[in-house]
Amino acid sequence: MEAVPVRARVYVACVVLAAFVCLLPLPGVRTPWWAVLLLAALYAGCERVARSRFVGISHPAGTFYPVLLAGAFLLPAPAAALVAVPGALLSHVEQRPVALRRVWRAAQLVLGVWAAARVHRALGGRDAVVAGDMPYALGPAGAAVLAFCLVLALLDGGILAVAERVPVRRAWRGLVARSLAPIAVHGLAGLMMAVLWRSPYGPVAALLVLLPMCVSWWAFAQYHRERAAHQATIRALVQAVDIKDGYTRGHSERVGQASMMIARELGMDDERVEVLRFAGILHDVGKLGVPTRLLRKDGPLTPEERRVIELHPEYGHEMVRGIGFLGEARAAVLHHHERLDGTGYPYGLVGSQIPESARVVAVADAFDAMTSTRSYSRARPVAVALAELKRCSGSQFDPVMVAALVEAVGRAGWRPAVTADDVGPSRIPPPGTPLSSRPGAHR
């Protein structure tokens, strides 16, 4: 609890209070309590399975919304909202504080389901469900799903802005678009459950709707397990590079962070931001194919040694080409040492011929190299490094990427890292020395 900012706890308390107000009318509402208990037990069971190690995923669809939305289509708003409480309070939570996260999740779902139920009833959806009028029932159900999604996105964006100080203009970016499609599928399943529940076949038939959902859940879990296996492979590769080239330990992670900052500043969607983070993390993986004595050599390299070093982007591309989900990150691994003026390597690409992902990583790579102490150079201040990037933009670096990094660092700051301690002042390149001329700049 100590790690949670006070402002975040106040925000959660306000949301919990709003949820409590939504539940207050329950004693005066005519409620089929057997249905509430059945749906609540069903949701709690499904929630435990959805968040268990058997499934092991974290996703906008990582909770069993069909049961909650079926409750919104069948029950009065306060009763429908109550269905979510036991499952949320009993759900598996890995991050601390566990109790606060469970309470937050319960309050968030109460407000979302309550809003969905109110919208559904206001549009005449309950009568359509009772009558089994499927074509007409789709309209109110769709509006209810949208209301549910908007409430969850609004609350999630709020907690990001308050707890993690994410800028307001970015806190809600992509939340609705990312979650609407999976929630809409769950809404359709919930509507089918509600219609069958009200049919002569009763609740037993409604439960059959969950069977195909469980099959799709299992398939989705396999995809995420495969992705998790790839990410574990990536971590192992990066650790191997860090062990081999101890002077640059942590460099890959920092380049991934800087690449992500640039991508966000350019307004890229979250999925592409994640791909560019992987690109930054993996950009030097080809160093595993370079002799260690060259990576750790003090001072300038001979022309022959330089040619060996310059093979590392191609080595890296061969290593990651089979990891399908990396997408454009593979091009960044191959081309992050290209220059806009065509004097880079391995292919001497010019200007827009260089993939955008590679132009992002090139700036992030150079920035971290300048702000980290190496065996061949002492760290420069952040301001000096940014000035050097600006000086070389247009010839070596893409000016758009440089401007994005300058803006992002100016707003969020940067913590430069020291990766070697025994560096004498004689090794510091004089201000204004071109990046390509600095000792070790090619590494």
C-alpha positions as a Markdown table, in Angstrom:
| # | Residue | x | y | z |
|---|---|---|---|---|
| 1 | Met | 0.0 | 0.0 | 0.0 |
| 2 | Glu | 3.0 | 2.3 | 0.7 |
| 3 | Ala | 4.0 | 2.2 | -2.9 |
| 4 | Val | 0.6 | 3.6 | -4.1 |
| 5 | Pro | 0.6 | 7.4 | -4.3 |
| 6 | Val | -2.0 | 9.1 | -2.0 |
| 7 | Arg | -3.6 | 10.7 | -5.0 |
| 8 | Ala | -4.2 | 7.2 | -6.5 |
| 9 | Arg | -5.8 | 6.0 | -3.3 |
| 10 | Val | -8.1 | 9.0 | -3.2 |
| 11 | Tyr | -9.0 | 8.3 | -6.8 |
| 12 | Val | -9.8 | 4.6 | -6.0 |
| 13 | Ala | -11.8 | 5.7 | -3.0 |
| 14 | Cys | -13.9 | 8.0 | -5.1 |
| 15 | Val | -14.6 | 5.2 | -7.6 |
| 16 | Val | -15.5 | 2.8 | -4.8 |
| 17 | Leu | -17.9 | 5.4 | -3.4 |
| 18 | Ala | -19.5 | 5.8 | -6.8 |
| 19 | Ala | -19.9 | 2.0 | -7.1 |
| 20 | Phe | -21.5 | 1.9 | -3.6 |
| 21 | Val | -24.0 | 4.5 | -4.7 |
| 22 | Cys | -24.9 | 2.4 | -7.7 |
| 23 | Leu | -25.7 | -0.6 | -5.4 |
| 24 | Leu | -27.6 | 1.4 | -2.8 |
| 25 | Pro | -31.1 | 1.0 | -4.5 |
| 26 | Leu | -30.8 | -2.9 | -4.3 |
| 27 | Pro | -33.1 | -3.3 | -1.2 |
| 28 | Gly | -36.0 | -1.5 | -3.0 |
| 29 | Val | -35.5 | -3.2 | -6.4 |
| 30 | Arg | -37.5 | -6.3 | -7.3 |
| 31 | Thr | -34.7 | -8.7 | -7.9 |
| 32 | Pro | -34.6 | -12.4 | -8.9 |
| 33 | Trp | -31.9 | -13.3 | -6.3 |
| 34 | Trp | -31.5 | -16.8 | -7.5 |
| 35 | Ala | -30.4 | -15.5 | -10.9 |
| 36 | Val | -28.0 | -13.0 | -9.3 |
| 37 | Leu | -26.5 | -15.8 | -7.2 |
| 38 | Leu | -26.2 | -18.1 | -10.2 |
| 39 | Leu | -24.6 | -15.5 | -12.4 |
| 40 | Ala | -22.3 | -14.3 | -9.6 |
| 41 | Ala | -21.1 | -17.8 | -8.9 |
| 42 | Leu | -20.6 | -18.5 | -12.6 |
| 43 | Tyr | -18.7 | -15.3 | -13.1 |
| 44 | Ala | -16.5 | -16.0 | -10.1 |
| 45 | Gly | -15.7 | -19.4 | -11.4 |
| 46 | Cys | -14.9 | -18.2 | -14.9 |
| 47 | Glu | -12.8 | -15.4 | -13.6 |
| 48 | Arg | -10.7 | -17.8 | -11.6 |
| 49 | Val | -10.1 | -19.9 | -14.6 |
| 50 | Ala | -9.4 | -16.9 | -16.9 |
| 51 | Arg | -6.8 | -15.5 | -14.6 |
| 52 | Ser | -5.3 | -18.8 | -13.5 |
| 53 | Arg | -1.9 | -20.2 | -14.6 |
| 54 | Phe | -3.8 | -22.6 | -16.9 |
| 55 | Val | -4.7 | -19.7 | -19.1 |
| 56 | Gly | -2.0 | -17.3 | -18.0 |
| 57 | Ile | -2.7 | -14.2 | -20.1 |
| 58 | Ser | -3.2 | -10.5 | -19.6 |
| 59 | His | -5.5 | -9.0 | -22.1 |
| 60 | Pro | -8.5 | -6.7 | -22.5 |
| 61 | Ala | -10.5 | -9.9 | -22.8 |
| 62 | Gly | -8.7 | -11.4 | -19.8 |
| 63 | Thr | -11.9 | -11.4 | -17.8 |
| 64 | Phe | -15.2 | -13.2 | -18.5 |
| 65 | Tyr | -17.4 | -10.4 | -19.6 |
| 66 | Pro | -20.1 | -12.5 | -21.3 |
| 67 | Val | -21.6 | -13.4 | -17.9 |
| 68 | Leu | -21.5 | -9.8 | -16.7 |
| 69 | Leu | -23.1 | -8.5 | -19.9 |
| 70 | Ala | -25.7 | -11.2 | -19.8 |
| 71 | Gly | -26.6 | -10.0 | -16.3 |
| 72 | Ala | -26.8 | -6.4 | -17.6 |
| 73 | Phe | -29.3 | -7.6 | -20.3 |
| 74 | Leu | -31.4 | -9.7 | -17.8 |
| 75 | Leu | -31.4 | -7.9 | -14.5 |
| 76 | Pro | -32.1 | -4.4 | -13.0 |
| 77 | Ala | -29.0 | -2.2 | -13.0 |
| 78 | Pro | -28.1 | -2.5 | -9.3 |
| 79 | Ala | -28.6 | -6.3 | -9.3 |
| 80 | Ala | -26.5 | -6.7 | -12.5 |
| 81 | Ala | -23.7 | -4.6 | -11.0 |
| 82 | Leu | -23.7 | -6.8 | -7.9 |
| 83 | Val | -22.9 | -9.9 | -10.1 |
| 84 | Ala | -19.4 | -8.6 | -10.7 |
| 85 | Val | -18.4 | -8.1 | -7.0 |
| 86 | Pro | -17.7 | -11.7 | -5.7 |
| 87 | Gly | -15.6 | -12.6 | -8.8 |
| 88 | Ala | -13.6 | -9.4 | -8.7 |
| 89 | Leu | -12.9 | -9.7 | -5.0 |
| 90 | Leu | -11.8 | -13.3 | -5.3 |
| 91 | Ser | -9.8 | -13.0 | -8.5 |
| 92 | His | -6.2 | -13.9 | -8.7 |
| 93 | Val | -3.9 | -10.8 | -8.5 |
| 94 | Glu | -0.1 | -11.0 | -8.8 |
| 95 | Gln | 0.9 | -7.4 | -8.2 |
| 96 | Arg | 0.7 | -5.7 | -4.9 |
| 97 | Pro | -1.2 | -4.3 | -3.1 |
| 98 | Val | -3.5 | -7.2 | -3.8 |
| 99 | Ala | -6.5 | -6.0 | -1.7 |
| 100 | Leu | -6.5 | -2.5 | -3.2 |
| 101 | Arg | -6.3 | -3.9 | -6.7 |
| 102 | Arg | -9.2 | -6.3 | -6.1 |
| 103 | Val | -11.4 | -3.5 | -4.6 |
| 104 | Trp | -10.5 | -1.3 | -7.6 |
| 105 | Arg | -11.4 | -4.0 | -10.0 |
| 106 | Ala | -14.7 | -4.7 | -8.3 |
| 107 | Ala | -15.7 | -1.0 | -8.2 |
| 108 | Gln | -14.7 | -0.5 | -11.9 |
| 109 | Leu | -16.8 | -3.4 | -13.0 |
| 110 | Val | -19.8 | -2.4 | -10.9 |
| 111 | Leu | -19.8 | 1.0 | -12.6 |
| 112 | Gly | -19.3 | -0.5 | -16.1 |
| 113 | Val | -22.1 | -3.1 | -15.7 |
| 114 | Trp | -24.4 | -0.6 | -14.1 |
| 115 | Ala | -24.0 | 1.8 | -17.0 |
| 116 | Ala | -24.5 | -1.0 | -19.5 |
| 117 | Ala | -27.7 | -2.2 | -17.8 |
| 118 | Arg | -29.1 | 1.4 | -17.6 |
| 119 | Val | -28.4 | 2.1 | -21.3 |
| 120 | His | -29.9 | -1.3 | -22.3 |
| 121 | Arg | -33.1 | -0.8 | -20.4 |
| 122 | Ala | -33.5 | 2.8 | -21.6 |
| 123 | Leu | -33.4 | 1.7 | -25.2 |
| 124 | Gly | -36.0 | -1.1 | -24.7 |
| 125 | Gly | -33.5 | -3.9 | -24.8 |
| 126 | Arg | -35.0 | -5.9 | -22.0 |
| 127 | Asp | -38.3 | -6.2 | -23.8 |
| 128 | Ala | -36.5 | -7.4 | -26.9 |
| 129 | Val | -34.6 | -10.0 | -24.9 |
| 130 | Val | -37.8 | -11.3 | -23.3 |
| 131 | Ala | -39.5 | -11.5 | -26.7 |
| 132 | Gly | -36.5 | -13.1 | -28.3 |
| 133 | Asp | -36.5 | -10.4 | -31.0 |
| 134 | Met | -32.9 | -10.9 | -32.0 |
| 135 | Pro | -32.6 | -8.3 | -34.9 |
| 136 | Tyr | -34.0 | -5.6 | -32.7 |
| 137 | Ala | -32.1 | -6.7 | -29.6 |
| 138 | Leu | -28.8 | -6.1 | -31.3 |
| 139 | Gly | -29.2 | -2.3 | -31.2 |
| 140 | Pro | -29.7 | -1.8 | -27.5 |
| 141 | Ala | -27.1 | -4.6 | -26.7 |
| 142 | Gly | -24.5 | -2.8 | -28.9 |
| 143 | Ala | -25.2 | 0.5 | -27.1 |
| 144 | Ala | -24.8 | -1.2 | -23.8 |
| 145 | Val | -21.5 | -2.8 | -24.7 |
| 146 | Leu | -20.2 | 0.6 | -25.9 |
| 147 | Ala | -21.2 | 2.2 | -22.6 |
| 148 | Phe | -19.5 | -0.6 | -20.7 |
| 149 | Cys | -16.4 | -0.2 | -22.7 |
| 150 | Leu | -16.3 | 3.6 | -22.4 |
| 151 | Val | -16.7 | 3.4 | -18.6 |
| 152 | Leu | -13.9 | 0.9 | -18.2 |
| 153 | Ala | -11.6 | 3.0 | -20.5 |
| 154 | Leu | -12.5 | 6.2 | -18.7 |
| 155 | Leu | -11.6 | 4.7 | -15.4 |
| 156 | Asp | -8.4 | 3.0 | -16.6 |
| 157 | Gly | -7.2 | 6.3 | -18.2 |
| 158 | Gly | -7.9 | 8.1 | -15.0 |
| 159 | Ile | -5.8 | 5.7 | -12.9 |
| 160 | Leu | -3.0 | 6.0 | -15.4 |
| 161 | Ala | -3.1 | 9.8 | -15.3 |
| 162 | Val | -3.3 | 9.9 | -11.5 |
| 163 | Ala | -1.1 | 7.0 | -10.3 |
| 164 | Glu | 1.6 | 6.9 | -13.1 |
| 165 | Arg | 1.4 | 10.6 | -14.1 |
| 166 | Val | 0.8 | 9.7 | -17.7 |
| 167 | Pro | 0.0 | 12.9 | -19.6 |
| 168 | Val | -3.7 | 13.4 | -19.9 |
| 169 | Arg | -3.6 | 13.6 | -23.7 |
| 170 | Arg | -2.0 | 10.1 | -23.8 |
| 171 | Ala | -3.7 | 8.4 | -20.8 |
| 172 | Trp | -6.9 | 7.5 | -22.8 |
| 173 | Arg | -5.2 | 7.1 | -26.2 |
| 174 | Gly | -6.1 | 3.7 | -27.7 |
| 175 | Leu | -7.9 | 2.3 | -24.7 |
| 176 | Val | -11.3 | 2.2 | -26.3 |
| 177 | Ala | -10.0 | 1.0 | -29.7 |
| 178 | Arg | -7.9 | -1.7 | -28.1 |
| 179 | Ser | -10.7 | -3.2 | -26.0 |
| 180 | Leu | -13.9 | -2.6 | -28.0 |
| 181 | Ala | -13.5 | -5.5 | -30.4 |
| 182 | Pro | -13.0 | -8.2 | -27.8 |
| 183 | Ile | -15.6 | -6.8 | -25.5 |
| 184 | Ala | -18.1 | -6.6 | -28.5 |
| 185 | Val | -17.5 | -10.4 | -29.0 |
| 186 | His | -18.2 | -11.0 | -25.3 |
| 187 | Gly | -21.3 | -8.8 | -25.6 |
| 188 | Leu | -22.7 | -10.9 | -28.4 |
| 189 | Ala | -22.1 | -14.0 | -26.4 |
| 190 | Gly | -23.8 | -12.3 | -23.4 |
| 191 | Leu | -26.8 | -11.4 | -25.5 |
| 192 | Met | -27.1 | -15.0 | -26.7 |
| 193 | Met | -27.0 | -16.1 | -23.1 |
| 194 | Ala | -29.7 | -13.6 | -22.1 |
| 195 | Val | -32.0 | -14.6 | -25.0 |
| 196 | Leu | -31.7 | -18.3 | -24.3 |
| 197 | Trp | -32.1 | -17.7 | -20.6 |
| 198 | Arg | -35.5 | -16.1 | -21.3 |
| 199 | Ser | -36.4 | -18.8 | -23.8 |
| 200 | Pro | -38.4 | -22.0 | -22.9 |
| 201 | Tyr | -35.0 | -23.8 | -22.6 |
| 202 | Gly | -34.0 | -21.7 | -19.6 |
| 203 | Pro | -30.6 | -21.1 | -17.9 |
| 204 | Val | -29.2 | -24.5 | -18.8 |
| 205 | Ala | -29.3 | -23.7 | -22.5 |
| 206 | Ala | -27.8 | -20.3 | -21.8 |
| 207 | Leu | -24.8 | -21.9 | -20.2 |
| 208 | Leu | -24.1 | -23.8 | -23.4 |
| 209 | Val | -23.1 | -20.5 | -25.0 |
| 210 | Leu | -20.0 | -20.5 | -22.8 |
| 211 | Leu | -18.6 | -23.7 | -24.4 |
| 212 | Pro | -17.4 | -22.1 | -27.7 |
| 213 | Met | -16.1 | -19.1 | -25.6 |
| 214 | Cys | -14.0 | -21.6 | -23.6 |
| 215 | Val | -12.6 | -23.1 | -26.8 |
| 216 | Ser | -11.6 | -19.7 | -28.1 |
| 217 | Trp | -10.2 | -18.8 | -24.7 |
| 218 | Trp | -7.9 | -21.9 | -24.9 |
| 219 | Ala | -6.8 | -21.0 | -28.4 |
| 220 | Phe | -6.1 | -17.4 | -27.3 |
| 221 | Ala | -4.1 | -18.7 | -24.4 |
| 222 | Gln | -1.9 | -20.9 | -26.6 |
| 223 | Tyr | -1.1 | -17.8 | -28.8 |
| 224 | His | 0.0 | -15.8 | -25.7 |
| 225 | Arg | 2.0 | -18.7 | -24.4 |
| 226 | Glu | 3.9 | -18.9 | -27.7 |
| 227 | Arg | 4.4 | -15.1 | -27.5 |
| 228 | Ala | 5.7 | -15.4 | -23.9 |
| 229 | Ala | 8.1 | -18.1 | -25.1 |
| 230 | His | 9.5 | -15.8 | -27.8 |
| 231 | Gln | 9.9 | -13.0 | -25.3 |
| 232 | Ala | 11.8 | -15.3 | -23.0 |
| 233 | Thr | 14.1 | -16.1 | -26.0 |
| 234 | Ile | 14.6 | -12.4 | -26.5 |
| 235 | Arg | 15.5 | -11.9 | -22.9 |
| 236 | Ala | 18.0 | -14.8 | -23.1 |
| 237 | Leu | 19.6 | -13.3 | -26.2 |
| 238 | Val | 20.0 | -9.9 | -24.6 |
| 239 | Gln | 21.5 | -11.4 | -21.4 |
| 240 | Ala | 24.0 | -13.2 | -23.6 |
| 241 | Val | 25.0 | -10.0 | -25.3 |
| 242 | Asp | 25.3 | -8.2 | -21.9 |
| 243 | Ile | 27.5 | -11.0 | -20.6 |
| 244 | Lys | 29.7 | -11.0 | -23.7 |
| 245 | Asp | 30.1 | -7.2 | -23.8 |
| 246 | Gly | 30.1 | -6.2 | -20.2 |
| 247 | Tyr | 30.9 | -2.6 | -21.0 |
| 248 | Thr | 27.5 | -2.1 | -22.6 |
| 249 | Arg | 25.5 | -4.0 | -20.0 |
| 250 | Gly | 22.0 | -2.6 | -19.8 |
| 251 | His | 22.5 | -0.7 | -23.1 |
| 252 | Ser | 19.9 | -2.8 | -25.0 |
| 253 | Glu | 17.2 | -2.2 | -22.4 |
| 254 | Arg | 17.9 | 1.5 | -22.4 |
| 255 | Val | 17.8 | 1.7 | -26.2 |
| 256 | Gly | 14.5 | -0.1 | -26.1 |
| 257 | Gln | 13.2 | 2.5 | -23.6 |
| 258 | Ala | 14.4 | 5.4 | -25.7 |
| 259 | Ser | 12.9 | 3.9 | -28.9 |
| 260 | Met | 9.6 | 3.5 | -27.1 |
| 261 | Met | 9.7 | 7.2 | -26.0 |
| 262 | Ile | 10.3 | 8.3 | -29.6 |
| 263 | Ala | 7.5 | 6.1 | -30.9 |
| 264 | Arg | 5.0 | 7.4 | -28.4 |
| 265 | Glu | 6.0 | 11.0 | -29.1 |
| 266 | Leu | 5.3 | 10.3 | -32.8 |
| 267 | Gly | 1.8 | 9.1 | -31.9 |
| 268 | Met | 2.2 | 5.5 | -32.8 |
| 269 | Asp | -0.3 | 3.0 | -31.5 |
| 270 | Asp | 0.6 | 0.8 | -28.5 |
| 271 | Glu | 1.2 | -2.3 | -30.6 |
| 272 | Arg | 3.8 | -0.6 | -32.8 |
| 273 | Val | 5.4 | 1.1 | -29.7 |
| 274 | Glu | 5.9 | -2.4 | -28.3 |
| 275 | Val | 7.5 | -3.7 | -31.5 |
| 276 | Leu | 9.9 | -0.7 | -31.6 |
| 277 | Arg | 10.8 | -1.4 | -27.9 |
| 278 | Phe | 11.7 | -5.0 | -29.0 |
| 279 | Ala | 13.7 | -3.5 | -31.9 |
| 280 | Gly | 15.7 | -1.4 | -29.5 |
| 281 | Ile | 16.3 | -4.2 | -27.2 |
| 282 | Leu | 17.5 | -6.6 | -29.9 |
| 283 | His | 19.4 | -4.1 | -32.1 |
| 284 | Asp | 22.8 | -5.4 | -31.0 |
| 285 | Val | 22.0 | -9.1 | -30.7 |
| 286 | Gly | 24.3 | -9.8 | -33.7 |
| 287 | Lys | 27.3 | -9.0 | -31.4 |
| 288 | Leu | 27.0 | -12.6 | -30.3 |
| 289 | Gly | 28.7 | -13.4 | -33.7 |
| 290 | Val | 31.6 | -10.9 | -33.1 |
| 291 | Pro | 34.8 | -12.0 | -31.3 |
| 292 | Thr | 34.8 | -10.7 | -27.7 |
| 293 | Arg | 38.3 | -9.3 | -28.0 |
| 294 | Leu | 37.0 | -6.8 | -30.6 |
| 295 | Leu | 34.0 | -5.8 | -28.5 |
| 296 | Arg | 36.2 | -5.1 | -25.5 |
| 297 | Lys | 39.2 | -3.6 | -27.3 |
| 298 | Asp | 40.3 | -0.2 | -26.0 |
| 299 | Gly | 41.0 | 2.4 | -28.6 |
| 300 | Pro | 40.5 | 2.5 | -32.4 |
| 301 | Leu | 40.0 | -0.6 | -34.5 |
| 302 | Thr | 41.9 | -1.6 | -37.6 |
| 303 | Pro | 40.1 | -1.5 | -40.9 |
| 304 | Glu | 39.9 | -5.3 | -40.9 |
| 305 | Glu | 38.5 | -5.3 | -37.3 |
| 306 | Arg | 36.0 | -2.6 | -38.3 |
| 307 | Arg | 34.7 | -4.8 | -41.2 |
| 308 | Val | 34.2 | -7.7 | -38.8 |
| 309 | Ile | 32.3 | -5.5 | -36.3 |
| 310 | Glu | 30.1 | -4.1 | -39.1 |
| 311 | Leu | 28.8 | -7.6 | -39.8 |
| 312 | His | 26.8 | -7.6 | -36.5 |
| 313 | Pro | 23.6 | -6.1 | -38.0 |
| 314 | Glu | 23.4 | -9.0 | -40.5 |
| 315 | Tyr | 24.2 | -11.6 | -37.9 |
| 316 | Gly | 21.4 | -10.1 | -35.7 |
| 317 | His | 18.9 | -10.2 | -38.6 |
| 318 | Glu | 19.6 | -13.8 | -39.2 |
| 319 | Met | 19.1 | -14.6 | -35.5 |
| 320 | Val | 15.7 | -12.9 | -35.3 |
| 321 | Arg | 14.2 | -13.4 | -38.7 |
| 322 | Gly | 12.2 | -16.5 | -37.6 |
| 323 | Ile | 10.5 | -14.6 | -34.7 |
| 324 | Gly | 7.3 | -13.7 | -36.6 |
| 325 | Phe | 5.7 | -11.3 | -34.1 |
| 326 | Leu | 8.7 | -8.9 | -34.2 |
| 327 | Gly | 7.5 | -7.5 | -37.6 |
| 328 | Glu | 9.4 | -4.3 | -38.5 |
| 329 | Ala | 11.8 | -4.8 | -35.6 |
| 330 | Arg | 13.7 | -7.2 | -37.8 |
| 331 | Ala | 14.4 | -4.4 | -40.3 |
| 332 | Ala | 15.6 | -2.2 | -37.4 |
| 333 | Val | 18.1 | -4.8 | -36.3 |
| 334 | Leu | 19.5 | -5.0 | -39.9 |
| 335 | His | 19.5 | -1.3 | -40.7 |
| 336 | His | 20.1 | 0.7 | -37.5 |
| 337 | His | 23.6 | 1.7 | -38.6 |
| 338 | Glu | 22.5 | 3.2 | -41.9 |
| 339 | Arg | 22.8 | 6.9 | -42.3 |
| 340 | Leu | 20.6 | 9.4 | -44.1 |
| 341 | Asp | 23.5 | 10.5 | -46.3 |
| 342 | Gly | 24.1 | 6.9 | -47.5 |
| 343 | Thr | 27.5 | 6.4 | -45.8 |
| 344 | Gly | 26.2 | 3.9 | -43.2 |
| 345 | Tyr | 26.2 | 0.1 | -43.3 |
| 346 | Pro | 25.5 | -2.7 | -44.2 |
| 347 | Tyr | 23.9 | -1.5 | -47.4 |
| 348 | Gly | 24.5 | 2.3 | -47.6 |
| 349 | Leu | 20.8 | 3.1 | -47.8 |
| 350 | Val | 19.8 | 6.7 | -48.3 |
| 351 | Gly | 17.0 | 8.8 | -46.7 |
| 352 | Ser | 13.6 | 7.2 | -46.8 |
| 353 | Gln | 15.1 | 4.0 | -48.1 |
| 354 | Ile | 16.0 | 3.3 | -44.5 |
| 355 | Pro | 13.0 | 1.7 | -42.6 |
| 356 | Glu | 11.3 | 4.0 | -40.1 |
| 357 | Ser | 11.9 | 1.6 | -37.3 |
| 358 | Ala | 15.7 | 1.6 | -38.0 |
| 359 | Arg | 15.7 | 5.5 | -38.0 |
| 360 | Val | 14.1 | 5.4 | -34.6 |
| 361 | Val | 16.5 | 2.9 | -33.2 |
| 362 | Ala | 19.5 | 4.7 | -34.7 |
| 363 | Val | 18.7 | 7.8 | -32.7 |
| 364 | Ala | 18.0 | 5.9 | -29.5 |
| 365 | Asp | 21.2 | 3.9 | -29.9 |
| 366 | Ala | 23.4 | 6.9 | -30.4 |
| 367 | Phe | 21.7 | 8.8 | -27.5 |
| 368 | Asp | 22.3 | 6.1 | -25.0 |
| 369 | Ala | 25.9 | 5.5 | -26.3 |
| 370 | Met | 26.7 | 9.2 | -25.7 |
| 371 | Thr | 25.1 | 9.3 | -22.2 |
| 372 | Ser | 26.7 | 6.1 | -21.0 |
| 373 | Thr | 30.4 | 5.6 | -20.0 |
| 374 | Arg | 32.1 | 3.0 | -22.0 |
| 375 | Ser | 35.6 | 1.5 | -22.2 |
| 376 | Tyr | 36.4 | 4.0 | -24.9 |
| 377 | Ser | 34.5 | 7.2 | -23.9 |
| 378 | Arg | 33.1 | 8.9 | -20.9 |
| 379 | Ala | 29.4 | 9.8 | -20.7 |
| 380 | Arg | 28.3 | 13.1 | -22.0 |
| 381 | Pro | 25.6 | 15.2 | -20.2 |
| 382 | Val | 22.1 | 14.7 | -21.6 |
| 383 | Ala | 21.9 | 18.2 | -23.0 |
| 384 | Val | 25.2 | 17.8 | -24.8 |
| 385 | Ala | 24.1 | 14.5 | -26.3 |
| 386 | Leu | 20.9 | 16.0 | -27.5 |
| 387 | Ala | 22.7 | 18.9 | -29.0 |
| 388 | Glu | 25.0 | 16.5 | -30.9 |
| 389 | Leu | 22.0 | 14.6 | -32.2 |
| 390 | Lys | 20.6 | 17.9 | -33.5 |
| 391 | Arg | 23.9 | 18.7 | -35.1 |
| 392 | Cys | 24.0 | 15.4 | -37.0 |
| 393 | Ser | 20.3 | 15.4 | -37.9 |
| 394 | Gly | 19.7 | 15.5 | -41.6 |
| 395 | Ser | 23.1 | 13.8 | -42.4 |
| 396 | Gln | 23.3 | 10.9 | -40.0 |
| 397 | Phe | 19.9 | 10.9 | -38.2 |
| 398 | Asp | 16.3 | 11.6 | -39.2 |
| 399 | Pro | 15.4 | 15.1 | -37.9 |
| 400 | Val | 11.9 | 13.9 | -37.1 |
| 401 | Met | 13.2 | 11.2 | -34.8 |
| 402 | Val | 15.7 | 13.5 | -33.1 |
| 403 | Ala | 13.0 | 16.1 | -32.5 |
| 404 | Ala | 10.7 | 13.5 | -31.0 |
| 405 | Leu | 13.4 | 12.3 | -28.6 |
| 406 | Val | 14.3 | 15.9 | -27.6 |
| 407 | Glu | 10.6 | 16.5 | -26.8 |
| 408 | Ala | 10.2 | 13.3 | -24.9 |
| 409 | Val | 13.4 | 13.7 | -22.8 |
| 410 | Gly | 12.5 | 17.3 | -22.1 |
| 411 | Arg | 9.2 | 16.2 | -20.6 |
| 412 | Ala | 10.0 | 12.9 | -18.9 |
| 413 | Gly | 13.8 | 13.2 | -18.3 |
| 414 | Trp | 16.4 | 10.6 | -18.8 |
| 415 | Arg | 18.6 | 8.7 | -16.3 |
| 416 | Pro | 21.9 | 8.1 | -18.0 |
| 417 | Ala | 23.8 | 5.0 | -17.0 |
| 418 | Val | 27.5 | 4.3 | -16.3 |
| 419 | Thr | 28.5 | 1.0 | -17.7 |
| 420 | Ala | 32.3 | 1.2 | -17.1 |
| 421 | Asp | 34.1 | 2.9 | -14.3 |
| 422 | Asp | 37.7 | 3.0 | -15.2 |
| 423 | Val | 37.7 | 5.5 | -18.0 |
| 424 | Gly | 40.3 | 8.3 | -18.0 |
| 425 | Pro | 39.5 | 11.8 | -19.1 |
| 426 | Ser | 41.9 | 11.4 | -22.1 |
| 427 | Arg | 39.4 | 9.2 | -23.7 |
| 428 | Ile | 36.6 | 11.8 | -23.8 |
| 429 | Pro | 36.0 | 13.0 | -27.4 |
| 430 | Pro | 36.1 | 16.8 | -27.8 |
| 431 | Pro | 32.7 | 18.5 | -28.2 |
| 432 | Gly | 31.6 | 18.7 | -31.8 |
| 433 | Thr | 33.4 | 15.5 | -32.8 |
| 434 | Pro | 31.2 | 13.7 | -35.4 |
| 435 | Leu | 29.5 | 10.6 | -34.0 |
| 436 | Ser | 31.0 | 8.4 | -36.8 |
| 437 | Ser | 34.5 | 9.6 | -35.8 |
| 438 | Arg | 34.2 | 8.9 | -32.1 |
| 439 | Pro | 36.3 | 6.0 | -30.8 |
| 440 | Gly | 33.9 | 3.0 | -30.8 |
| 441 | Ala | 31.0 | 4.8 | -32.4 |
| 442 | His | 30.6 | 1.9 | -34.8 |
| 443 | Arg | 30.2 | -0.6 | -31.9 |
